[in-house]
Amino acid sequence: MPDWSYQPLKQAILSKVEAKNSRQFIHTSMCTIAKIPGGKHIIEFLGHNKTSLLLQKTIHDTHFKSPIGLSGSIDPLLTGMPAFQGLGFGFLEIGPIVLKEPKTQISPVWLADQIAFSQLPEKVLLKRALRQLIKTPFDVPIFARLDDSLNTHDLHTCLEQLIPFVDGLFLHPQQVKLLNKAVGIPCYLIMTADQTVPSDSIPFIVDGIVLNPPYTIVEDRMVEQKDSLLTLQQAASSIKTNFPQLPIITTGGIRKPADALTLTAAGADLMLLTEGYVKSGPGLPKRIHERLLYEALPKPPPQQWHWSFLFGLSIFIGGLLALFFALNTVILQYDENFIGLTRDQLNVVNPNILAFMAHDRMSLAGTMISASLLYMALAYFGLRRGLHWAKITFHSAAISGFLGILLFIGYGYFDWLHGLFWLLLTPIYWLSWREGKALKASPMSWHETNDRTWMRALYGQLFFVILGFSLVIGGVVISIIGITKVFVTTDISFLCMDRAMLETISDQLIPVIAHDRAGFGSALISTGILVLCLSLWGFRAGERWLWYTLLLGALPAFVAGIGTHFVIGYTSFIHLLPLYFLCVIYLLGLALSYSYLTQQKKVVY
């Protein structure tokens, strides 16, 4: 569940129901998606959460894809674990683990915009943890936090059963003293950040430190102190100075990307998210990754992009040609030869036939011009910067466009001009594919806060995602109609002729009209993929090019799609309602995302 869907849902519904129920709804939903065939790919598609190799690290022979993990306090029932590893987390914590289920466990609640935990918090039964660890294949490290109530016998029982399935243990000081020897996997000593750490207080078997945030009691519940970030920062810095060889894992304190940057600078090697993840949303790990990369990486050198730009330019020229013909002759000589009637003869029979064909061809031209602008912007601002997501977006849309040529002949009519256009475009696309094969760069961002501009932009992003999905679905529907029944009810009303009557004029007329419809549907699918992926993966503060690309890129399609209907008099409200809906979504998306996408980084002197 990306931030653009999580935050609106959280504001509208989740914040109004019991915290435990909203938590289970989110975790169960994500887990259900992750378990269905292809579900993990859906999660990856929505978030594109693959972490840069530059952020990956190895500690005590354990490999972490990201320094950001998720605290066990967020998922005490372990219902969301299969999905969390697909959200960009580098490791997961489970626990606190107990051998016997406590008589009373009280779930957390929201208190003054903070998660308030009971002094009898939820704990994880050992057998539940083992069941989840055995049945779920994990590709991220798992750490088990043991409850501080375990006696010596229960401690050893837990260790014996957990060690084969986890990559590390979080132990309390008294538990470390009971062991007196290494257990075969890394053991991390749990400490509270406001504790004083004497230089001789860390036993030899400890492989690292886990710093818990300080809590305070409010209304018989525990809440993380407001200044927990500062306390964690000071503790991490002190421990790193005295024990530079010990890895430090912090818990909590992070509510925005800037907080993770602060703890990293203080010496934290790994960081567990707690309530900040719930408040900011599932996109927080990804935003942290982008901020850490921005701090660590210099500006990358430009990559090859010229053939990809030429590909978009070629489609632009093709769209202009299609527009020229749609505004003039509508049908060409080879169309007339195939139909067996000239343009003038069709006008005599029914002038609405040519008007109807012009409306399809005009819509195709506008869609091609819109797609070309998106392609060219993506080449210059995305592929030139080496961005992997830009490469996937570009080629996904391009390949779907090439496959669309199969729809042109669905009714037995092959448009030779279209065929020649795709033939000329193929070598350009092949060279574009070659120049972009090595693009693997991850996005980076200087934005580090959860300000109102960011929150408002999430709603703008949601509208653009809806727009992209709608265009893809609309393209699929139009393509299917184009190769099956060809006309909808409002089409027949405008033409004043049904399909049977049109076939009496010429039995070759329907294939020409069908080919136009299917071709327009194919172009709409490609454009929808471009808008959708740009919206899913490209939204970042300061990406001015994206806002102007969406602004200018959609105009030709909207102007052609709506304008041509009014020019020919095909103004059925029901027929145009989807276009009106998309236009409203488009304008709302532009308005809500403007401040965020055009925001400039503040320079601190």
C-alpha positions in Angstrom: 0.0 0.0 0.0 1.9 3.1 -1.3 1.7 6.4 0.5 -0.6 7.9 -2.1 -3.2 5.3 -1.2 -2.3 4.8 2.5 -2.6 8.4 3.6 -6.0 9.1 2.1 -7.3 5.8 3.4 -5.7 6.5 6.8 -7.3 10.0 7.0 -10.7 8.8 5.8 -11.1 5.4 7.5 -8.2 3.9 9.4 -7.8 6.8 11.9 -11.5 6.4 12.9 -11.4 2.7 13.9 -9.6 0.9 16.7 -5.8 0.8 16.1 -5.6 -2.9 16.4 -8.4 -3.4 13.7 -6.8 -0.9 11.3 -3.4 -2.6 11.8 -4.8 -6.0 11.0 -6.7 -4.7 8.0 -3.6 -3.2 6.5 -1.4 -6.2 7.3 -3.9 -8.8 6.1 -4.6 -6.9 2.9 -0.9 -6.6 2.0 -0.2 -10.2 3.0 -3.1 -11.5 0.8 -1.7 -9.6 -2.2 1.8 -10.9 -1.5 0.6 -14.5 -1.4 -1.4 -14.6 -4.7 0.5 -15.6 -7.8 2.4 -12.5 -9.0 1.5 -10.7 -5.9 5.0 -9.7 -5.0 5.5 -8.3 -8.5 2.4 -6.2 -7.9 3.9 -4.8 -4.7 7.2 -4.1 -6.5 5.3 -2.5 -9.4 3.4 -0.1 -7.2 6.5 0.9 -5.2 9.6 0.1 -7.2 11.3 -0.5 -3.9 14.5 -2.2 -5.0 17.4 -0.8 -3.0 20.5 0.6 -4.5 23.6 -1.6 -4.1 25.3 1.4 -2.5 23.1 1.2 0.6 23.6 -2.5 1.1 26.0 -3.7 3.8 27.3 -6.9 5.5 27.5 -7.1 9.3 28.8 -10.2 11.0 28.4 -12.2 7.7 24.8 -11.2 7.4 23.9 -9.3 4.3 21.4 -6.4 4.5 19.8 -5.0 1.4 19.0 -1.8 3.3 19.9 -0.3 6.7 16.2 0.2 7.4 14.3 -2.5 9.3 10.8 -2.8 10.9 10.3 -3.2 14.6 8.4 -6.1 15.9 6.1 -3.8 17.9 4.4 -2.8 14.5 3.4 -6.4 13.7 3.2 -8.4 17.0 0.9 -11.0 15.5 3.3 -11.5 12.5 0.4 -11.2 10.0 2.2 -8.8 7.7 5.7 -10.4 7.5 5.4 -11.9 4.0 4.6 -8.5 2.6 7.0 -6.4 4.6 10.1 -7.8 2.8 8.7 -6.4 -0.4 8.4 -2.8 0.9 12.1 -2.0 0.9 13.1 -3.2 4.4 16.5 -4.7 4.8 15.6 -6.8 7.9 12.7 -7.5 10.2 12.4 -7.9 14.0 10.0 -10.3 15.7 9.1 -10.3 19.3 9.3 -9.9 22.2 9.1 -13.7 22.2 7.7 -15.6 25.2 7.3 -19.3 25.7 3.9 -19.2 27.3 1.2 -16.7 26.3 0.6 -14.0 29.0 -2.8 -13.9 30.7 -3.3 -10.3 29.6 -2.0 -8.6 26.5 -3.3 -5.1 25.5 -2.9 -3.7 22.0 -1.6 -0.1 21.5 -3.8 2.9 20.8 -3.3 6.3 19.3 -2.8 9.0 22.0 -2.2 12.6 21.0 -0.9 11.6 17.6 1.5 9.0 19.1 1.3 5.2 19.5 0.7 4.5 23.2 1.7 1.0 24.3 0.2 -0.7 27.3 2.4 -1.6 30.2 1.1 -5.1 29.4 2.0 -5.0 25.7 1.4 -7.6 23.0 4.0 -10.4 22.9 4.8 -13.1 20.4 4.3 -16.8 21.4 7.3 -18.9 20.5 5.2 -21.5 18.6 3.5 -18.7 16.5 6.9 -17.3 15.6 8.3 -20.7 14.6 5.2 -21.4 12.5 5.6 -18.2 10.6 9.4 -18.6 10.2 9.0 -22.2 8.8 6.1 -21.5 6.4 7.3 -18.2 5.0 10.4 -18.0 2.7 12.3 -14.8 3.8 14.9 -13.1 1.7 15.8 -10.6 4.4 17.5 -11.2 7.8 15.2 -11.9 10.7 16.1 -10.9 14.3 14.3 -12.2 17.3 13.8 -10.1 20.4 13.4 -12.2 23.6 11.1 -11.0 26.3 12.8 -9.9 29.5 10.5 -12.1 31.6 12.0 -15.4 30.5 13.6 -17.5 33.2 16.8 -19.5 32.6 15.0 -22.6 31.4 12.6 -20.7 29.1 15.5 -18.7 27.7 17.5 -21.7 26.6 14.3 -23.4 25.2 13.7 -20.3 23.1 17.3 -20.1 21.9 17.4 -23.8 21.0 14.3 -23.6 18.8 14.9 -20.1 17.3 18.6 -20.2 16.4 18.1 -22.4 13.2 15.6 -19.9 11.8 16.8 -16.4 12.7 19.9 -14.4 11.9 20.4 -12.7 15.2 19.1 -12.2 18.7 18.2 -9.2 20.8 18.9 -10.0 24.4 18.4 -8.0 27.7 21.4 -7.6 30.0 20.3 -10.3 32.5 19.9 -12.7 29.6 23.4 -12.0 28.3 24.7 -12.7 31.8 22.9 -16.1 31.9 24.5 -17.2 28.7 28.2 -16.6 29.5 29.2 -17.9 26.0 28.5 -17.3 22.3 25.4 -19.1 20.9 26.4 -19.4 17.2 24.6 -16.4 15.8 25.1 -12.6 16.6 23.7 -11.5 19.9 22.8 -7.8 20.4 22.5 -6.3 23.8 19.3 -4.3 24.4 19.8 -0.9 26.1 17.7 2.2 26.6 19.2 5.2 24.9 19.1 7.3 28.1 21.2 4.8 30.0 24.8 5.6 30.9 27.2 3.1 29.4 30.4 2.4 31.4 33.2 1.3 29.2 33.4 -2.1 31.0 29.7 -2.9 31.0 29.5 -4.7 27.6 30.1 -8.5 27.9 32.5 -10.2 25.4 29.8 -12.3 23.8 27.8 -9.2 22.7 28.1 -8.6 18.9 26.3 -5.3 18.9 24.0 -2.9 20.6 20.2 -2.3 20.2 19.2 1.1 21.4 15.6 1.5 22.5 14.1 5.0 22.6 13.2 6.3 26.1 9.5 6.1 27.0 7.4 8.1 29.4 4.1 7.1 31.1 1.0 9.0 29.9 -2.4 7.9 31.1 -1.1 4.5 32.3 0.5 3.9 28.9 4.0 4.2 27.5 4.7 6.6 24.7 8.0 7.4 23.0 9.5 10.6 24.4 9.3 13.6 22.1 13.0 14.1 22.1 13.8 10.4 21.5 15.7 11.2 18.3 18.1 13.5 20.2 18.6 10.9 22.9 19.2 8.1 20.4 21.7 10.3 18.5 23.7 11.1 21.6 23.7 7.5 22.8 24.8 6.2 19.4 27.5 8.7 19.1 28.8 7.9 22.6 28.8 4.1 22.1 30.5 4.5 18.7 33.2 6.6 20.2 33.9 4.0 23.0 33.2 0.8 21.1 33.8 1.6 17.4 33.8 -2.1 16.5 30.3 -2.8 17.7 27.4 -2.4 15.3 24.6 -0.2 16.6 20.9 -0.8 15.8 18.5 2.0 16.8 14.8 1.5 17.5 12.3 4.3 16.9 13.0 8.0 16.7 12.5 8.2 13.0 9.4 9.9 11.6 10.9 11.4 8.4 14.0 10.8 6.2 15.9 13.6 7.9 15.8 11.6 11.2 17.4 8.6 9.6 20.2 10.8 8.2 20.8 12.2 11.7 21.1 8.7 13.3 23.4 7.5 10.4 25.7 10.5 11.0 25.8 9.6 14.7 27.0 6.1 14.0 23.9 4.0 13.7 24.6 1.0 11.4 21.0 -0.2 11.2 17.7 1.4 12.1 14.3 -0.1 13.1 11.2 1.9 12.3 8.4 2.1 14.9 5.5 4.6 15.0 7.1 6.8 12.4 6.3 4.0 9.9 2.7 4.0 10.9 2.4 7.8 10.8 4.4 8.5 7.6 3.3 5.5 5.6 4.8 2.4 3.9 6.8 4.6 1.6 9.1 5.8 4.4 11.8 3.2 3.8 12.0 4.2 0.2 12.1 7.9 1.0 14.9 7.3 3.5 16.9 5.4 0.9 16.6 8.2 -1.6 17.7 10.8 1.0 20.7 8.7 2.1 21.7 8.2 -1.6 21.4 12.0 -2.2 23.8 12.6 0.7 26.3 9.9 -0.3 26.4 10.1 -4.1 27.8 12.8 -6.4 25.8 13.9 -9.4 26.1 11.0 -11.9 27.5 11.6 -15.4 24.9 11.8 -18.3 24.0 8.6 -19.9 23.1 7.8 -23.6 19.6 9.0 -24.4 19.6 10.4 -27.9 18.1 7.4 -29.7 15.3 7.2 -27.2 14.6 10.9 -27.7 14.6 10.4 -31.5 12.1 7.5 -30.9 9.7 10.0 -29.2 10.4 12.6 -31.8 9.5 10.1 -34.6 6.1 9.4 -32.9 5.6 13.2 -32.6 6.1 13.5 -36.4 3.8 10.5 -37.0 1.1 12.1 -34.8 1.4 15.4 -36.8 1.0 13.5 -40.0 -2.1 11.6 -38.6 -3.5 15.0 -37.5 -3.0 16.5 -41.0 -4.8 13.7 -42.7 -7.6 13.7 -40.1 -8.2 17.4 -40.7 -8.1 17.1 -44.5 -8.9 14.0 -46.5 -9.6 11.7 -43.5 -9.2 8.6 -45.7 -6.3 8.0 -48.1 -6.2 6.5 -51.6 -5.5 3.0 -50.4 -8.4 3.3 -47.9 -10.7 4.2 -50.8 -9.4 1.3 -52.9 -10.0 -1.1 -50.0 -13.5 0.2 -49.3 -14.4 0.4 -52.9 -15.9 3.9 -52.5 -14.4 7.4 -52.7 -14.5 10.0 -50.1 -17.2 11.9 -52.0 -19.3 8.8 -52.5 -19.3 8.1 -48.8 -20.3 11.7 -48.1 -23.2 11.3 -50.4 -24.4 8.2 -48.7 -23.9 9.5 -45.1 -21.7 12.5 -44.2 -21.5 11.3 -40.6 -19.4 8.3 -41.7 -16.4 10.4 -42.6 -17.0 12.6 -39.5 -17.0 9.5 -37.3 -13.8 8.2 -38.9 -12.2 11.6 -38.5 -13.0 11.6 -34.8 -11.2 8.3 -34.3 -8.2 9.4 -36.4 -8.1 12.8 -34.7 -8.1 11.0 -31.3 -5.3 8.7 -32.4 -3.3 11.7 -33.6 -3.7 13.6 -30.3 -2.8 10.5 -28.3 0.3 9.9 -30.4 1.4 13.5 -29.8 0.8 13.2 -26.1 2.8 10.0 -25.9 5.6 11.5 -27.9 6.0 14.4 -25.5 6.1 11.9 -22.6 8.7 9.8 -24.4 11.0 12.7 -25.1 10.8 14.1 -21.6 11.4 10.7 -20.1 14.5 10.2 -22.4 16.0 13.6 -21.5 15.2 13.8 -17.8 15.1 10.1 -16.9 17.3 8.0 -19.2 19.9 10.7 -19.4 20.3 10.4 -15.6 20.6 6.6 -15.8 17.4 5.9 -13.9 16.3 2.3 -13.9 12.6 3.2 -13.4 12.7 5.5 -16.4 14.1 2.7 -18.5 11.3 0.3 -17.4 8.6 2.9 -18.1 10.0 3.8 -21.5 10.3 0.3 -22.8 7.1 -1.1 -21.3 5.1 1.6 -23.1 7.1 1.2 -26.3 6.7 -2.6 -26.5 2.9 -2.3 -25.9 2.8 0.2 -28.7 4.6 -2.2 -31.1 2.3 -5.1 -30.1 -0.6 -2.9 -31.0 0.1 -3.3 -34.7 -1.5 -6.8 -34.3 -4.8 -5.0 -33.5 -4.6 -3.2 -36.8 -5.2 -6.4 -38.7 -7.8 -7.8 -36.3 -10.5 -7.3 -38.9 -8.4 -8.2 -41.9 -7.3 -4.7 -42.9 -3.6 -3.7 -42.8 -2.9 0.0 -43.0 0.2 0.3 -45.1 1.0 3.8 -43.8 0.9 2.5 -40.3 3.0 -0.6 -41.3 5.6 1.7 -43.0 5.7 3.9 -39.9 6.4 1.0 -37.5 9.0 -0.4 -40.0 10.9 2.9 -39.9 10.5 3.1 -36.1 11.8 -0.4 -35.4 15.6 0.2 -35.9 15.3 3.5 -33.9 13.7 1.6 -31.1 16.3 -1.2 -31.3 19.1 1.4 -30.9 17.2 3.0 -28.0 17.0 -0.4 -26.3 20.7 -0.9 -26.8 21.8 2.4 -25.4 19.6 1.9 -22.3 20.5 -1.7 -21.4 22.9 -0.7 -18.6 20.8 1.9 -16.9 20.5 0.8 -13.2 20.7 4.0 -11.1 18.3 4.4 -8.2 16.5 7.7 -7.6 17.7 10.1 -5.0 16.0 13.0 -3.3 16.9 15.9 -1.0 13.4 16.1 0.4 13.4 14.9 4.0 10.3 16.1 5.8 6.6 15.2 6.2 5.4 18.7 5.5 2.0 19.8 4.2 3.3 20.2 0.7 4.4 16.5 0.6 1.1 15.4 2.1 -1.0 17.4 -0.4 1.2 16.0 -3.3 0.2 12.5 -2.2 -3.4 13.3 -3.2 -2.1 14.8 -6.5 -0.1 11.6 -7.1 -3.2 9.5 -6.3 -5.2 11.4 -9.0 -2.5 10.9 -11.6 -2.3 7.2 -10.8 -6.0 7.0 -11.3 -5.6 8.8 -14.6 -2.9 6.4 -15.7 -4.9 3.3 -14.7 -8.0 4.8 -16.4 -6.2 5.4 -19.6 -4.8 1.8 -19.7 -8.3 0.4 -18.9 -9.9 2.7 -21.5 -7.4 1.6 -24.1 -8.0 -2.0 -23.4 -11.8 -1.5 -23.6 -11.5 0.5 -26.9 -9.2 -2.1 -28.4 -11.5 -5.0 -27.5 -14.5 -3.1 -28.9 -12.4 -2.3 -32.1 -11.8 -6.0 -32.8 -15.2 -7.3 -31.7 -18.5 -5.3 -32.1 -16.7 -2.1 -33.3 -19.6 0.3 -32.2 -21.2 1.3 -29.0 -24.8 2.5 -28.7 -23.9 6.2 -28.9 -21.9 5.6 -32.0 -24.9 4.0 -33.8 -27.0 7.0 -32.7 -24.6 9.4 -34.2 -24.2 7.5 -37.4 -28.0 6.9 -37.7 -27.0 3.5 -39.1 -26.4 0.2 -37.4 -23.6 -2.2 -38.4 -25.8 -4.2 -40.8 -26.7 -1.0 -42.7 -23.1 0.1 -42.9 -22.2 -3.3 -44.4 -24.7 -2.9 -47.1 -22.8 0.3 -48.2 -19.5 -1.7 -48.4 -18.5 -4.9 -46.7 -15.0 -3.5 -46.4 -16.1 -0.4 -44.5 -16.3 -2.0 -41.0 -12.7 -3.4 -41.1 -11.4 0.2 -41.8 -13.3 1.7 -39.0 -12.4 -1.2 -36.7 -8.7 -0.8 -37.5 -8.9 2.9 -36.5 -10.6 2.1 -33.2 -8.2 -0.7 -32.3 -5.2 1.5 -33.3 -6.5 4.3 -31.1 -7.0 1.9 -28.2 -3.4 0.6 -28.6 -2.0 4.1 -28.5 -4.1 4.9 -25.4 -2.7 1.9 -23.6 0.9 3.0 -24.3 0.1 6.6 -23.1 -1.6 5.2 -20.0 1.4 3.1 -19.1 3.6 6.2 -19.5 1.3 8.4 -17.2 0.9 5.6 -14.7 4.6 4.7 -14.3 5.6 8.4 -14.2 3.1 8.9 -11.5 4.0 5.8 -9.5 7.8 6.1 -9.7 8.7 9.7 -10.6 7.0 11.8 -7.9 9.8 13.6 -6.0 10.2 17.1 -4.6 11.8 19.5 -7.1 11.1 17.3 -10.2 9.8 20.3 -12.1 10.1 18.5 -15.4 7.6 15.9 -14.3 4.9 18.5 -13.6 5.4 20.3 -16.9 5.6 17.0 -18.7 2.2 15.9 -17.3 0.8 19.4 -18.0 1.9 19.6 -21.6 1.8 15.9 -22.4 -1.9 15.4 -21.6 -3.1 18.5 -23.5 -3.0 17.2 -27.1 -4.9 14.1 -26.2 -7.6 16.0 -24.2 -7.9 18.7 -26.9 -8.2 16.2 -29.7 -10.4 13.8 -27.8 -12.9 16.4 -26.6 -12.6 19.1 -29.3 -13.1 16.7 -32.2 -16.4 15.6 -30.8 -17.8 19.1 -30.6 -16.5 19.9 -34.1 -18.4 17.0 -35.7 -21.4 17.4 -33.4 -20.9 14.1 -31.5 -21.7 15.6 -28.1 -23.5 12.8 -26.3 -22.9 13.5 -22.6 -22.8 9.7 -21.8 -20.2 9.2 -24.5 -18.0 12.1 -23.3 -18.5 11.5 -19.6 -15.3 9.4 -19.2 -13.3 12.2 -20.9 -14.9 14.8 -18.6 -14.0 12.6 -15.6 -10.4 12.2 -16.8 -10.1 15.9 -17.4 -11.2 16.7 -13.8 -8.8 14.1 -12.4 -6.0 15.6 -14.5 -6.7 19.2 -13.3 -6.9 18.1 -9.6 -3.6 16.2 -9.9 -1.9 19.2 -11.4 -3.2 21.6 -8.8 -2.3 19.4 -5.8 1.2 18.4 -6.9 2.4 21.7 -8.2 4.0 23.0 -5.0 5.8 19.8 -4.3 7.1 19.0 -7.8 8.3 22.5 -8.4 9.7 23.0 -4.9 13.3 24.1 -4.7 15.8 22.9 -2.1 16.5 25.4 0.6 20.2 26.2 0.8 21.4 26.6 4.4 24.5 28.9 4.8 
